Amino acid sequence: MSGFVSYFSVFHVFLVIRCNICFCFWLLSLQSFWLKLRGLPYNSGPTDICRFLKDVRLEGGVDGVYFGVNNNGKPSGEAFVEVLTEGEVEKALIHHKAMIGSRYIEVYASSEDEMWRKTDKNRAPGHFVRLRGLPFGCLKEDIKTFFQGSYIRPRGITLLLDRQERCNGGAYVEFATKKGCDSAVKRHRCMMGER
């Protein structure tokens, strides 16, 4: 009996350690890194921001730039971008007080919460589409390609997973505009891969 108890204890410890490691990796995958840029010319566009931060890897590229608005819904001279790693934040901070045109731009580390507080005032609620019958090996990139031309919000794709962490054939997609959502619905019964 003592051999069974010791084996069970070792197995239990192994399982707890494995689950804790998986949990830590899961927490790390949820972490996001954001930048806030202040002092932008009011006519700045996403390409201006990407050009300004040309050596920094931005999540979503030009589609991942969010502009701040004031209480009247006009540009506030602020923008928020998500970067891939904490190292990219450090690279971006080197651009603090660099110039766009005749204006110097302040660059700060920020958070997703601040981005939503400063930019969400003029956004309509999200427009969601539920997908069923996806190929089981489907990835988020496949869904982006399928809806190419319709702007999907950053982190706007949620794959429904089975117990083995594979796509179970379903997903939810959030589009930034009603027009994008409507064009997605027109793709009903179109093929993705072999399904």
Secondary structure, DSSP 8 states (H G I E B T S, - for coil): -HHHHHHHHHHHHHHHHHHHHHHHHHHHHH--EEEEEES--TT--HHHHHHHTTTS-BTTGGGGEEEEE-TTSSEEEEEEEEESSHHHHHHHHTTTTEEETTEEEEEEEE-HHHHHHHHGGG----EEEEEES--TT--HHHHHHHTTTS-EEEEEEEEEE-TTSSEEEEEEEEESSHHHHHHHHTTTT--STT-
